[in-house]
Amino acid sequence: MSAKITSIGLKGLEGYRVQVEVQVKEGIESIVNVGLPDASVKESKERVSASLHSMGFLLVDMKVIINLLPAE
């Protein structure tokens, strides 16, 4: 399963568009964030996991890949 949405990122008080692509597939249970090297993005795995769990998604034997564009 995969999905794409458009969101925003903040740099100071300026906003910019971010394309978010998420793919969920069978594999070793994990969440991987790629793109946008900000430390807060890298620390969001627990928030993503909690959000998916609260929505009723079970991540047993599932790999979630989150790609944030632009990568700069």
mmCIF file as Biopython writes it, N, C-alpha, C and O atoms, coordinates in Angstrom:
data_model
#
loop_
_atom_site.group_PDB
_atom_site.id
_atom_site.type_symbol
_atom_site.label_atom_id
_atom_site.label_alt_id
_atom_site.label_comp_id
_atom_site.label_asym_id
_atom_site.label_entity_id
_atom_site.label_seq_id
_atom_site.pdbx_PDB_ins_code
_atom_site.Cartn_x
_atom_site.Cartn_y
_atom_site.Cartn_z
_atom_site.occupancy
_atom_site.B_iso_or_equiv
_atom_site.auth_seq_id
_atom_site.auth_asym_id
_atom_site.pdbx_PDB_model_num
ATOM 1   N N  . MET A ? 1  ? 0.850  -1.167 0.000  1.0 0.0 1  A 1 
ATOM 2   C CA . MET A ? 1  ? 0.000  0.000  0.000  1.0 0.0 1  A 1 
ATOM 3   C C  . MET A ? 1  ? 0.900  1.235  0.000  1.0 0.0 1  A 1 
ATOM 4   O O  . MET A ? 1  ? 1.896  1.275  0.722  1.0 0.0 1  A 1 
ATOM 5   N N  . SER A ? 2  ? 0.556  2.236  -0.801 1.0 0.0 2  A 1 
ATOM 6   C CA . SER A ? 2  ? 1.315  3.474  -0.795 1.0 0.0 2  A 1 
ATOM 7   C C  . SER A ? 2  ? 0.363  4.654  -0.918 1.0 0.0 2  A 1 
ATOM 8   O O  . SER A ? 2  ? -0.752 4.528  -1.424 1.0 0.0 2  A 1 
ATOM 9   N N  . ALA A ? 3  ? 0.830  5.799  -0.444 1.0 0.0 3  A 1 
ATOM 10  C CA . ALA A ? 3  ? 0.024  7.020  -0.486 1.0 0.0 3  A 1 
ATOM 11  C C  . ALA A ? 3  ? 0.947  8.221  -0.642 1.0 0.0 3  A 1 
ATOM 12  O O  . ALA A ? 3  ? 2.108  8.186  -0.234 1.0 0.0 3  A 1 
ATOM 13  N N  . LYS A ? 4  ? 0.407  9.298  -1.247 1.0 0.0 4  A 1 
ATOM 14  C CA . LYS A ? 4  ? 1.144  10.551 -1.395 1.0 0.0 4  A 1 
ATOM 15  C C  . LYS A ? 4  ? 0.245  11.687 -0.931 1.0 0.0 4  A 1 
ATOM 16  O O  . LYS A ? 4  ? -0.941 11.730 -1.257 1.0 0.0 4  A 1 
ATOM 17  N N  . ILE A ? 5  ? 0.831  12.616 -0.159 1.0 0.0 5  A 1 
ATOM 18  C CA . ILE A ? 5  ? 0.110  13.820 0.245  1.0 0.0 5  A 1 
ATOM 19  C C  . ILE A ? 5  ? 1.064  15.007 0.160  1.0 0.0 5  A 1 
ATOM 20  O O  . ILE A ? 5  ? 2.281  14.833 0.100  1.0 0.0 5  A 1 
ATOM 21  N N  . THR A ? 6  ? 0.508  16.198 0.156  1.0 0.0 6  A 1 
ATOM 22  C CA . THR A ? 6  ? 1.309  17.411 0.216  1.0 0.0 6  A 1 
ATOM 23  C C  . THR A ? 6  ? 1.104  18.034 1.593  1.0 0.0 6  A 1 
ATOM 24  O O  . THR A ? 6  ? -0.024 18.162 2.069  1.0 0.0 6  A 1 
ATOM 25  N N  . SER A ? 7  ? 2.208  18.418 2.220  1.0 0.0 7  A 1 
ATOM 26  C CA . SER A ? 7  ? 2.170  19.034 3.538  1.0 0.0 7  A 1 
ATOM 27  C C  . SER A ? 7  ? 3.049  20.286 3.477  1.0 0.0 7  A 1 
ATOM 28  O O  . SER A ? 7  ? 3.442  20.723 2.395  1.0 0.0 7  A 1 
ATOM 29  N N  . ILE A ? 8  ? 3.350  20.850 4.626  1.0 0.0 8  A 1 
ATOM 30  C CA . ILE A ? 8  ? 4.261  21.992 4.671  1.0 0.0 8  A 1 
ATOM 31  C C  . ILE A ? 8  ? 5.362  21.747 5.690  1.0 0.0 8  A 1 
ATOM 32  O O  . ILE A ? 8  ? 5.179  21.020 6.666  1.0 0.0 8  A 1 
ATOM 33  N N  . GLY A ? 9  ? 6.494  22.361 5.445  1.0 0.0 9  A 1 
ATOM 34  C CA . GLY A ? 9  ? 7.595  22.389 6.389  1.0 0.0 9  A 1 
ATOM 35  C C  . GLY A ? 9  ? 7.851  23.834 6.761  1.0 0.0 9  A 1 
ATOM 36  O O  . GLY A ? 9  ? 7.463  24.748 6.034  1.0 0.0 9  A 1 
ATOM 37  N N  . LEU A ? 10 ? 8.495  24.038 7.877  1.0 0.0 10 A 1 
ATOM 38  C CA . LEU A ? 10 ? 8.789  25.402 8.326  1.0 0.0 10 A 1 
ATOM 39  C C  . LEU A ? 10 ? 10.288 25.606 8.420  1.0 0.0 10 A 1 
ATOM 40  O O  . LEU A ? 10 ? 11.022 24.751 8.917  1.0 0.0 10 A 1 
ATOM 41  N N  . LYS A ? 11 ? 10.726 26.756 7.932  1.0 0.0 11 A 1 
ATOM 42  C CA . LYS A ? 11 ? 12.106 27.195 8.105  1.0 0.0 11 A 1 
ATOM 43  C C  . LYS A ? 11 ? 12.012 28.599 8.675  1.0 0.0 11 A 1 
ATOM 44  O O  . LYS A ? 11 ? 11.815 29.570 7.944  1.0 0.0 11 A 1 
ATOM 45  N N  . GLY A ? 12 ? 12.157 28.691 9.992  1.0 0.0 12 A 1 
ATOM 46  C CA . GLY A ? 12 ? 11.905 29.965 10.659 1.0 0.0 12 A 1 
ATOM 47  C C  . GLY A ? 12 ? 10.418 30.254 10.593 1.0 0.0 12 A 1 
ATOM 48  O O  . GLY A ? 12 ? 9.611  29.435 11.033 1.0 0.0 12 A 1 
ATOM 49  N N  . LEU A ? 13 ? 10.044 31.399 10.054 1.0 0.0 13 A 1 
ATOM 50  C CA . LEU A ? 13 ? 8.635  31.754 9.892  1.0 0.0 13 A 1 
ATOM 51  C C  . LEU A ? 13 ? 8.131  31.487 8.478  1.0 0.0 13 A 1 
ATOM 52  O O  . LEU A ? 13 ? 6.962  31.731 8.179  1.0 0.0 13 A 1 
ATOM 53  N N  . GLU A ? 14 ? 8.998  30.993 7.618  1.0 0.0 14 A 1 
ATOM 54  C CA . GLU A ? 14 ? 8.638  30.724 6.224  1.0 0.0 14 A 1 
ATOM 55  C C  . GLU A ? 14 ? 8.187  29.275 6.063  1.0 0.0 14 A 1 
ATOM 56  O O  . GLU A ? 14 ? 8.789  28.364 6.632  1.0 0.0 14 A 1 
ATOM 57  N N  . GLY A ? 15 ? 7.134  29.071 5.292  1.0 0.0 15 A 1 
ATOM 58  C CA . GLY A ? 15 ? 6.659  27.727 4.996  1.0 0.0 15 A 1 
ATOM 59  C C  . GLY A ? 15 ? 7.041  27.322 3.585  1.0 0.0 15 A 1 
ATOM 60  O O  . GLY A ? 15 ? 7.197  28.174 2.711  1.0 0.0 15 A 1 
ATOM 61  N N  . TYR A ? 16 ? 7.191  26.030 3.358  1.0 0.0 16 A 1 
ATOM 62  C CA . TYR A ? 16 ? 7.474  25.497 2.026  1.0 0.0 16 A 1 
ATOM 63  C C  . TYR A ? 16 ? 6.764  24.158 1.873  1.0 0.0 16 A 1 
ATOM 64  O O  . TYR A ? 16 ? 6.504  23.466 2.857  1.0 0.0 16 A 1 
ATOM 65  N N  . ARG A ? 17 ? 6.452  23.800 0.628  1.0 0.0 17 A 1 
ATOM 66  C CA . ARG A ? 17 ? 5.728  22.560 0.361  1.0 0.0 17 A 1 
ATOM 67  C C  . ARG A ? 17 ? 6.630  21.350 0.551  1.0 0.0 17 A 1 
ATOM 68  O O  . ARG A ? 17 ? 7.813  21.366 0.211  1.0 0.0 17 A 1 
ATOM 69  N N  . VAL A ? 18 ? 6.035  20.306 1.102  1.0 0.0 18 A 1 
ATOM 70  C CA . VAL A ? 18 ? 6.727  19.036 1.273  1.0 0.0 18 A 1 
ATOM 71  C C  . VAL A ? 18 ? 5.824  17.952 0.707  1.0 0.0 18 A 1 
ATOM 72  O O  . VAL A ? 18 ? 4.653  17.857 1.076  1.0 0.0 18 A 1 
ATOM 73  N N  . GLN A ? 19 ? 6.362  17.139 -0.181 1.0 0.0 19 A 1 
ATOM 74  C CA . GLN A ? 19 ? 5.638  15.984 -0.706 1.0 0.0 19 A 1 
ATOM 75  C C  . GLN A ? 19 ? 5.953  14.811 0.209  1.0 0.0 19 A 1 
ATOM 76  O O  . GLN A ? 19 ? 7.124  14.498 0.427  1.0 0.0 19 A 1 
ATOM 77  N N  . VAL A ? 20 ? 4.934  14.158 0.747  1.0 0.0 20 A 1 
ATOM 78  C CA . VAL A ? 20 ? 5.110  13.021 1.653  1.0 0.0 20 A 1 
ATOM 79  C C  . VAL A ? 20 ? 4.630  11.774 0.929  1.0 0.0 20 A 1 
ATOM 80  O O  . VAL A ? 20 ? 3.469  11.685 0.528  1.0 0.0 20 A 1 
ATOM 81  N N  . GLU A ? 21 ? 5.532  10.808 0.765  1.0 0.0 21 A 1 
ATOM 82  C CA . GLU A ? 21 ? 5.196  9.527  0.156  1.0 0.0 21 A 1 
ATOM 83  C C  . GLU A ? 21 ? 5.394  8.445  1.216  1.0 0.0 21 A 1 
ATOM 84  O O  . GLU A ? 21 ? 6.453  8.360  1.838  1.0 0.0 21 A 1 
ATOM 85  N N  . VAL A ? 22 ? 4.376  7.628  1.413  1.0 0.0 22 A 1 
ATOM 86  C CA . VAL A ? 22 ? 4.445  6.569  2.422  1.0 0.0 22 A 1 
ATOM 87  C C  . VAL A ? 22 ? 4.145  5.244  1.754  1.0 0.0 22 A 1 
ATOM 88  O O  . VAL A ? 22 ? 3.176  5.114  1.007  1.0 0.0 22 A 1 
ATOM 89  N N  . GLN A ? 23 ? 4.985  4.266  2.031  1.0 0.0 23 A 1 
ATOM 90  C CA . GLN A ? 23 ? 4.761  2.920  1.516  1.0 0.0 23 A 1 
ATOM 91  C C  . GLN A ? 23 ? 4.811  1.950  2.693  1.0 0.0 23 A 1 
ATOM 92  O O  . GLN A ? 23 ? 5.708  2.013  3.534  1.0 0.0 23 A 1 
ATOM 93  N N  . VAL A ? 24 ? 3.836  1.060  2.732  1.0 0.0 24 A 1 
ATOM 94  C CA . VAL A ? 24 ? 3.780  0.025  3.761  1.0 0.0 24 A 1 
ATOM 95  C C  . VAL A ? 24 ? 3.864  -1.312 3.047  1.0 0.0 24 A 1 
ATOM 96  O O  . VAL A ? 24 ? 3.092  -1.582 2.128  1.0 0.0 24 A 1 
ATOM 97  N N  . LYS A ? 25 ? 4.807  -2.151 3.475  1.0 0.0 25 A 1 
ATOM 98  C CA . LYS A ? 25 ? 4.957  -3.449 2.840  1.0 0.0 25 A 1 
ATOM 99  C C  . LYS A ? 25 ? 5.375  -4.479 3.869  1.0 0.0 25 A 1 
ATOM 100 O O  . LYS A ? 25 ? 5.800  -4.137 4.973  1.0 0.0 25 A 1 
ATOM 101 N N  . GLU A ? 26 ? 5.251  -5.744 3.499  1.0 0.0 26 A 1 
ATOM 102 C CA . GLU A ? 26 ? 5.654  -6.814 4.410  1.0 0.0 26 A 1 
ATOM 103 C C  . GLU A ? 26 ? 7.158  -6.774 4.598  1.0 0.0 26 A 1 
ATOM 104 O O  . GLU A ? 26 ? 7.907  -6.451 3.675  1.0 0.0 26 A 1 
ATOM 105 N N  . GLY A ? 27 ? 7.585  -7.102 5.790  1.0 0.0 27 A 1 
ATOM 106 C CA . GLY A ? 27 ? 9.008  -7.107 6.082  1.0 0.0 27 A 1 
ATOM 107 C C  . GLY A ? 27 ? 9.240  -7.046 7.576  1.0 0.0 27 A 1 
ATOM 108 O O  . GLY A ? 27 ? 8.310  -7.190 8.371  1.0 0.0 27 A 1 
ATOM 109 N N  . ILE A ? 28 ? 10.485 -6.833 7.946  1.0 0.0 28 A 1 
ATOM 110 C CA . ILE A ? 28 ? 10.829 -6.710 9.357  1.0 0.0 28 A 1 
ATOM 111 C C  . ILE A ? 28 ? 10.179 -5.444 9.896  1.0 0.0 28 A 1 
ATOM 112 O O  . ILE A ? 28 ? 10.266 -4.383 9.278  1.0 0.0 28 A 1 
ATOM 113 N N  . GLU A ? 29 ? 9.528  -5.558 11.046 1.0 0.0 29 A 1 
ATOM 114 C CA . GLU A ? 29 ? 8.785  -4.435 11.623 1.0 0.0 29 A 1 
ATOM 115 C C  . GLU A ? 29 ? 9.708  -3.244 11.853 1.0 0.0 29 A 1 
ATOM 116 O O  . GLU A ? 29 ? 10.626 -3.310 12.671 1.0 0.0 29 A 1 
ATOM 117 N N  . SER A ? 30 ? 9.456  -2.144 11.119 1.0 0.0 30 A 1 
ATOM 118 C CA . SER A ? 30 ? 10.286 -0.950 11.257 1.0 0.0 30 A 1 
ATOM 119 C C  . SER A ? 30 ? 9.600  0.241  10.613 1.0 0.0 30 A 1 
ATOM 120 O O  . SER A ? 30 ? 8.675  0.091  9.814  1.0 0.0 30 A 1 
ATOM 121 N N  . ILE A ? 31 ? 10.072 1.436  10.979 1.0 0.0 31 A 1 
ATOM 122 C CA . ILE A ? 31 ? 9.647  2.688  10.374 1.0 0.0 31 A 1 
ATOM 123 C C  . ILE A ? 31 ? 10.913 3.413  9.946  1.0 0.0 31 A 1 
ATOM 124 O O  . ILE A ? 31 ? 11.812 3.641  10.756 1.0 0.0 31 A 1 
ATOM 125 N N  . VAL A ? 32 ? 10.981 3.777  8.662  1.0 0.0 32 A 1 
ATOM 126 C CA . VAL A ? 32 ? 12.163 4.423  8.112  1.0 0.0 32 A 1 
ATOM 127 C C  . VAL A ? 32 ? 11.759 5.776  7.542  1.0 0.0 32 A 1 
ATOM 128 O O  . VAL A ? 32 ? 10.856 5.851  6.709  1.0 0.0 32 A 1 
ATOM 129 N N  . ASN A ? 33 ? 12.419 6.846  7.982  1.0 0.0 33 A 1 
ATOM 130 C CA . ASN A ? 33 ? 12.212 8.196  7.439  1.0 0.0 33 A 1 
ATOM 131 C C  . ASN A ? 33 ? 13.383 8.523  6.532  1.0 0.0 33 A 1 
ATOM 132 O O  . ASN A ? 33 ? 14.537 8.373  6.933  1.0 0.0 33 A 1 
ATOM 133 N N  . VAL A ? 34 ? 13.098 8.973  5.300  1.0 0.0 34 A 1 
ATOM 134 C CA . VAL A ? 34 ? 14.161 9.394  4.393  1.0 0.0 34 A 1 
ATOM 135 C C  . VAL A ? 34 ? 13.836 10.788 3.881  1.0 0.0 34 A 1 
ATOM 136 O O  . VAL A ? 34 ? 12.667 11.170 3.811  1.0 0.0 34 A 1 
ATOM 137 N N  . GLY A ? 35 ? 14.855 11.543 3.525  1.0 0.0 35 A 1 
ATOM 138 C CA . GLY A ? 35 ? 14.665 12.917 3.071  1.0 0.0 35 A 1 
ATOM 139 C C  . GLY A ? 35 ? 14.637 13.867 4.251  1.0 0.0 35 A 1 
ATOM 140 O O  . GLY A ? 35 ? 14.612 13.430 5.401  1.0 0.0 35 A 1 
ATOM 141 N N  . LEU A ? 36 ? 14.641 15.147 3.983  1.0 0.0 36 A 1 
ATOM 142 C CA . LEU A ? 36 ? 14.629 16.214 5.001  1.0 0.0 36 A 1 
ATOM 143 C C  . LEU A ? 36 ? 15.451 15.839 6.235  1.0 0.0 36 A 1 
ATOM 144 O O  . LEU A ? 36 ? 14.920 15.227 7.162  1.0 0.0 36 A 1 
ATOM 145 N N  . PRO A ? 37 ? 16.709 16.189 6.259  1.0 0.0 37 A 1 
ATOM 146 C CA . PRO A ? 37 ? 17.635 15.717 7.292  1.0 0.0 37 A 1 
ATOM 147 C C  . PRO A ? 37 ? 17.475 16.351 8.675  1.0 0.0 37 A 1 
ATOM 148 O O  . PRO A ? 37 ? 18.308 16.107 9.547  1.0 0.0 37 A 1 
ATOM 149 N N  . ASP A ? 38 ? 16.448 17.146 8.904  1.0 0.0 38 A 1 
ATOM 150 C CA . ASP A ? 38 ? 16.248 17.806 10.201 1.0 0.0 38 A 1 
ATOM 151 C C  . ASP A ? 38 ? 16.158 16.770 11.321 1.0 0.0 38 A 1 
ATOM 152 O O  . ASP A ? 38 ? 15.559 15.711 11.136 1.0 0.0 38 A 1 
ATOM 153 N N  . ALA A ? 39 ? 16.744 17.065 12.471 1.0 0.0 39 A 1 
ATOM 154 C CA . ALA A ? 39 ? 16.755 16.134 13.603 1.0 0.0 39 A 1 
ATOM 155 C C  . ALA A ? 39 ? 15.350 15.800 14.092 1.0 0.0 39 A 1 
ATOM 156 O O  . ALA A ? 39 ? 15.100 14.669 14.510 1.0 0.0 39 A 1 
ATOM 157 N N  . SER A ? 40 ? 14.434 16.752 14.049 1.0 0.0 40 A 1 
ATOM 158 C CA . SER A ? 40 ? 13.075 16.480 14.519 1.0 0.0 40 A 1 
ATOM 159 C C  . SER A ? 40 ? 12.374 15.460 13.627 1.0 0.0 40 A 1 
ATOM 160 O O  . SER A ? 40 ? 11.527 14.704 14.105 1.0 0.0 40 A 1 
ATOM 161 N N  . VAL A ? 41 ? 12.710 15.426 12.346 1.0 0.0 41 A 1 
ATOM 162 C CA . VAL A ? 41 ? 12.148 14.415 11.443 1.0 0.0 41 A 1 
ATOM 163 C C  . VAL A ? 41 ? 12.687 13.040 11.813 1.0 0.0 41 A 1 
ATOM 164 O O  . VAL A ? 41 ? 11.939 12.063 11.851 1.0 0.0 41 A 1 
ATOM 165 N N  . LYS A ? 42 ? 13.966 12.967 12.081 1.0 0.0 42 A 1 
ATOM 166 C CA . LYS A ? 42 ? 14.587 11.685 12.424 1.0 0.0 42 A 1 
ATOM 167 C C  . LYS A ? 42 ? 14.032 11.121 13.737 1.0 0.0 42 A 1 
ATOM 168 O O  . LYS A ? 42 ? 14.038 9.906  13.934 1.0 0.0 42 A 1 
ATOM 169 N N  . GLU A ? 43 ? 13.556 11.984 14.631 1.0 0.0 43 A 1 
ATOM 170 C CA . GLU A ? 43 ? 13.047 11.540 15.925 1.0 0.0 43 A 1 
ATOM 171 C C  . GLU A ? 43 ? 11.550 11.239 15.904 1.0 0.0 43 A 1 
ATOM 172 O O  . GLU A ? 43 ? 10.969 10.946 16.949 1.0 0.0 43 A 1 
ATOM 173 N N  . SER A ? 44 ? 10.925 11.304 14.744 1.0 0.0 44 A 1 
ATOM 174 C CA . SER A ? 44 ? 9.466  11.173 14.678 1.0 0.0 44 A 1 
ATOM 175 C C  . SER A ? 44 ? 8.963  9.740  14.577 1.0 0.0 44 A 1 
ATOM 176 O O  . SER A ? 44 ? 7.752  9.535  14.499 1.0 0.0 44 A 1 
ATOM 177 N N  . LYS A ? 45 ? 9.826  8.755  14.575 1.0 0.0 45 A 1 
ATOM 178 C CA . LYS A ? 45 ? 9.395  7.366  14.420 1.0 0.0 45 A 1 
ATOM 179 C C  . LYS A ? 45 ? 8.386  6.958  15.486 1.0 0.0 45 A 1 
ATOM 180 O O  . LYS A ? 45 ? 7.402  6.284  15.181 1.0 0.0 45 A 1 
ATOM 181 N N  . GLU A ? 46 ? 8.617  7.355  16.717 1.0 0.0 46 A 1 
ATOM 182 C CA . GLU A ? 46 ? 7.704  6.994  17.801 1.0 0.0 46 A 1 
ATOM 183 C C  . GLU A ? 46 ? 6.345  7.665  17.629 1.0 0.0 46 A 1 
ATOM 184 O O  . GLU A ? 46 ? 5.312  7.060  17.915 1.0 0.0 46 A 1 
ATOM 185 N N  . ARG A ? 47 ? 6.341  8.926  17.157 1.0 0.0 47 A 1 
ATOM 186 C CA . ARG A ? 47 ? 5.069  9.621  16.930 1.0 0.0 47 A 1 
ATOM 187 C C  . ARG A ? 47 ? 4.281  8.977  15.800 1.0 0.0 47 A 1 
ATOM 188 O O  . ARG A ? 47 ? 3.060  8.848  15.886 1.0 0.0 47 A 1 
ATOM 189 N N  . VAL A ? 48 ? 4.972  8.573  14.742 1.0 0.0 48 A 1 
ATOM 190 C CA . VAL A ? 48 ? 4.305  7.893  13.627 1.0 0.0 48 A 1 
ATOM 191 C C  . VAL A ? 48 ? 3.742  6.562  14.092 1.0 0.0 48 A 1 
ATOM 192 O O  . VAL A ? 48 ? 2.601  6.226  13.774 1.0 0.0 48 A 1 
ATOM 193 N N  . SER A ? 49 ? 4.523  5.806  14.837 1.0 0.0 49 A 1 
ATOM 194 C CA . SER A ? 49 ? 4.065  4.519  15.353 1.0 0.0 49 A 1 
ATOM 195 C C  . SER A ? 49 ? 2.846  4.679  16.251 1.0 0.0 49 A 1 
ATOM 196 O O  . SER A ? 49 ? 1.889  3.912  16.133 1.0 0.0 49 A 1 
ATOM 197 N N  . ALA A ? 50 ? 2.865  5.659  17.142 1.0 0.0 50 A 1 
ATOM 198 C CA . ALA A ? 50 ? 1.727  5.899  18.044 1.0 0.0 50 A 1 
ATOM 199 C C  . ALA A ? 50 ? 0.489  6.325  17.261 1.0 0.0 50 A 1 
ATOM 200 O O  . ALA A ? 50 ? -0.619 5.893  17.578 1.0 0.0 50 A 1 
ATOM 201 N N  . SER A ? 51 ? 0.662  7.162  16.246 1.0 0.0 51 A 1 
ATOM 202 C CA . SER A ? 51 ? -0.473 7.605  15.431 1.0 0.0 51 A 1 
ATOM 203 C C  . SER A ? 51 ? -1.105 6.438  14.691 1.0 0.0 51 A 1 
ATOM 204 O O  . SER A ? 51 ? -2.328 6.302  14.674 1.0 0.0 51 A 1 
ATOM 205 N N  . LEU A ? 52 ? -0.278 5.595  14.079 1.0 0.0 52 A 1 
ATOM 206 C CA . LEU A ? 52 ? -0.809 4.443  13.353 1.0 0.0 52 A 1 
ATOM 207 C C  . LEU A ? 52 ? -1.528 3.484  14.298 1.0 0.0 52 A 1 
ATOM 208 O O  . LEU A ? 52 ? -2.582 2.946  13.959 1.0 0.0 52 A 1 
ATOM 209 N N  . HIS A ? 53 ? -0.960 3.272  15.476 1.0 0.0 53 A 1 
ATOM 210 C CA . HIS A ? 53 ? -1.582 2.387  16.456 1.0 0.0 53 A 1 
ATOM 211 C C  . HIS A ? 53 ? -2.936 2.930  16.911 1.0 0.0 53 A 1 
ATOM 212 O O  . HIS A ? 53 ? -3.899 2.173  17.039 1.0 0.0 53 A 1 
ATOM 213 N N  . SER A ? 54 ? -3.012 4.242  17.155 1.0 0.0 54 A 1 
ATOM 214 C CA . SER A ? 54 ? -4.270 4.834  17.618 1.0 0.0 54 A 1 
ATOM 215 C C  . SER A ? 54 ? -5.346 4.804  16.532 1.0 0.0 54 A 1 
ATOM 216 O O  . SER A ? 54 ? -6.536 4.869  16.839 1.0 0.0 54 A 1 
ATOM 217 N N  . MET A ? 55 ? -4.936 4.707  15.267 1.0 0.0 55 A 1 
ATOM 218 C CA . MET A ? 55 ? -5.893 4.597  14.163 1.0 0.0 55 A 1 
ATOM 219 C C  . MET A ? 55 ? -6.293 3.151  13.882 1.0 0.0 55 A 1 
ATOM 220 O O  . MET A ? 55 ? -7.109 2.888  12.998 1.0 0.0 55 A 1 
ATOM 221 N N  . GLY A ? 56 ? -5.715 2.213  14.639 1.0 0.0 56 A 1 
ATOM 222 C CA . GLY A ? 56 ? -6.098 0.818  14.492 1.0 0.0 56 A 1 
ATOM 223 C C  . GLY A ? 56 ? -5.230 0.004  13.551 1.0 0.0 56 A 1 
ATOM 224 O O  . GLY A ? 56 ? -5.563 -1.142 13.252 1.0 0.0 56 A 1 
ATOM 225 N N  . PHE A ? 57 ? -4.116 0.570  13.072 1.0 0.0 57 A 1 
ATOM 226 C CA . PHE A ? 57 ? -3.228 -0.176 12.193 1.0 0.0 57 A 1 
ATOM 227 C C  . PHE A ? 57 ? -2.223 -0.953 13.026 1.0 0.0 57 A 1 
ATOM 228 O O  . PHE A ? 57 ? -1.576 -0.395 13.911 1.0 0.0 57 A 1 
ATOM 229 N N  . LEU A ? 58 ? -2.095 -2.239 12.741 1.0 0.0 58 A 1 
ATOM 230 C CA . LEU A ? 58 ? -1.099 -3.073 13.404 1.0 0.0 58 A 1 
ATOM 231 C C  . LEU A ? 58 ? 0.135  -3.155 12.521 1.0 0.0 58 A 1 
ATOM 232 O O  . LEU A ? 58 ? 0.026  -3.407 11.321 1.0 0.0 58 A 1 
ATOM 233 N N  . LEU A ? 59 ? 1.294  -2.946 13.100 1.0 0.0 59 A 1 
ATOM 234 C CA . LEU A ? 59 ? 2.531  -2.935 12.332 1.0 0.0 59 A 1 
ATOM 235 C C  . LEU A ? 59 ? 3.316  -4.231 12.464 1.0 0.0 59 A 1 
ATOM 236 O O  . LEU A ? 59 ? 4.524  -4.249 12.231 1.0 0.0 59 A 1 
ATOM 237 N N  . VAL A ? 60 ? 2.649  -5.306 12.833 1.0 0.0 60 A 1 
ATOM 238 C CA . VAL A ? 60 ? 3.326  -6.591 12.995 1.0 0.0 60 A 1 
ATOM 239 C C  . VAL A ? 60 ? 3.799  -7.066 11.627 1.0 0.0 60 A 1 
ATOM 240 O O  . VAL A ? 60 ? 3.001  -7.192 10.699 1.0 0.0 60 A 1 
ATOM 241 N N  . ASP A ? 61 ? 5.087  -7.326 11.506 1.0 0.0 61 A 1 
ATOM 242 C CA . ASP A ? 61 ? 5.721  -7.777 10.264 1.0 0.0 61 A 1 
ATOM 243 C C  . ASP A ? 61 ? 5.484  -6.817 9.100  1.0 0.0 61 A 1 
ATOM 244 O O  . ASP A ? 61 ? 5.372  -7.251 7.953  1.0 0.0 61 A 1 
ATOM 245 N N  . MET A ? 62 ? 5.406  -5.515 9.386  1.0 0.0 62 A 1 
ATOM 246 C CA . MET A ? 62 ? 5.215  -4.503 8.354  1.0 0.0 62 A 1 
ATOM 247 C C  . MET A ? 62 ? 6.355  -3.490 8.411  1.0 0.0 62 A 1 
ATOM 248 O O  . MET A ? 62 ? 6.796  -3.099 9.492  1.0 0.0 62 A 1 
ATOM 249 N N  . LYS A ? 63 ? 6.822  -3.075 7.252  1.0 0.0 63 A 1 
ATOM 250 C CA . LYS A ? 63 ? 7.850  -2.037 7.149  1.0 0.0 63 A 1 
ATOM 251 C C  . LYS A ? 63 ? 7.191  -0.789 6.581  1.0 0.0 63 A 1 
ATOM 252 O O  . LYS A ? 63 ? 6.559  -0.850 5.527  1.0 0.0 63 A 1 
ATOM 253 N N  . VAL A ? 64 ? 7.330  0.348  7.269  1.0 0.0 64 A 1 
ATOM 254 C CA . VAL A ? 64 ? 6.763  1.618  6.841  1.0 0.0 64 A 1 
ATOM 255 C C  . VAL A ? 64 ? 7.913  2.511  6.395  1.0 0.0 64 A 1 
ATOM 256 O O  . VAL A ? 64 ? 8.822  2.800  7.173  1.0 0.0 64 A 1 
ATOM 257 N N  . ILE A ? 65 ? 7.868  2.948  5.134  1.0 0.0 65 A 1 
ATOM 258 C CA . ILE A ? 65 ? 8.894  3.837  4.589  1.0 0.0 65 A 1 
ATOM 259 C C  . ILE A ? 65 ? 8.245  5.179  4.303  1.0 0.0 65 A 1 
ATOM 260 O O  . ILE A ? 65 ? 7.273  5.255  3.552  1.0 0.0 65 A 1 
ATOM 261 N N  . ILE A ? 66 ? 8.787  6.252  4.908  1.0 0.0 66 A 1 
ATOM 262 C CA . ILE A ? 66 ? 8.262  7.603  4.739  1.0 0.0 66 A 1 
ATOM 263 C C  . ILE A ? 66 ? 9.316  8.429  4.029  1.0 0.0 66 A 1 
ATOM 264 O O  . ILE A ? 66 ? 10.412 8.632  4.552  1.0 0.0 66 A 1 
ATOM 265 N N  . ASN A ? 67 ? 8.985  8.906  2.832  1.0 0.0 67 A 1 
ATOM 266 C CA . ASN A ? 67 ? 9.905  9.703  2.029  1.0 0.0 67 A 1 
ATOM 267 C C  . ASN A ? 67 ? 9.400  11.141 2.003  1.0 0.0 67 A 1 
ATOM 268 O O  . ASN A ? 67 ? 8.256  11.384 1.619  1.0 0.0 67 A 1 
ATOM 269 N N  . LEU A ? 68 ? 10.236 12.095 2.405  1.0 0.0 68 A 1 
ATOM 270 C CA . LEU A ? 68 ? 9.882  13.500 2.437  1.0 0.0 68 A 1 
ATOM 271 C C  . LEU A ? 68 ? 10.668 14.243 1.365  1.0 0.0 68 A 1 
ATOM 272 O O  . LEU A ? 68 ? 11.898 14.214 1.360  1.0 0.0 68 A 1 
ATOM 273 N N  . LEU A ? 69 ? 9.957  14.909 0.457  1.0 0.0 69 A 1 
ATOM 274 C CA . LEU A ? 69 ? 10.585 15.634 -0.649 1.0 0.0 69 A 1 
ATOM 275 C C  . LEU A ? 69 ? 10.231 17.111 -0.560 1.0 0.0 69 A 1 
ATOM 276 O O  . LEU A ? 69 ? 9.092  17.377 -0.176 1.0 0.0 69 A 1 
ATOM 277 N N  . PRO A ? 70 ? 11.021 18.059 -0.853 1.0 0.0 70 A 1 
ATOM 278 C CA . PRO A ? 70 ? 12.377 17.921 -1.370 1.0 0.0 70 A 1 
ATOM 279 C C  . PRO A ? 70 ? 13.350 17.504 -0.283 1.0 0.0 70 A 1 
ATOM 280 O O  . PRO A ? 70 ? 13.159 17.834 0.887  1.0 0.0 70 A 1 
ATOM 281 N N  . ALA A ? 71 ? 14.382 16.786 -0.662 1.0 0.0 71 A 1 
ATOM 282 C CA . ALA A ? 71 ? 15.341 16.241 0.304  1.0 0.0 71 A 1 
ATOM 283 C C  . ALA A ? 71 ? 16.347 17.277 0.790  1.0 0.0 71 A 1 
ATOM 284 O O  . ALA A ? 71 ? 17.071 17.014 1.750  1.0 0.0 71 A 1 
ATOM 285 N N  . GLU A ? 72 ? 16.414 18.448 0.157  1.0 0.0 72 A 1 
ATOM 286 C CA . GLU A ? 72 ? 17.403 19.439 0.612  1.0 0.0 72 A 1 
ATOM 287 C C  . GLU A ? 72 ? 16.895 20.062 1.859  1.0 0.0 72 A 1 
ATOM 288 O O  . GLU A ? 72 ? 17.556 20.929 2.430  1.0 0.0 72 A 1 
#
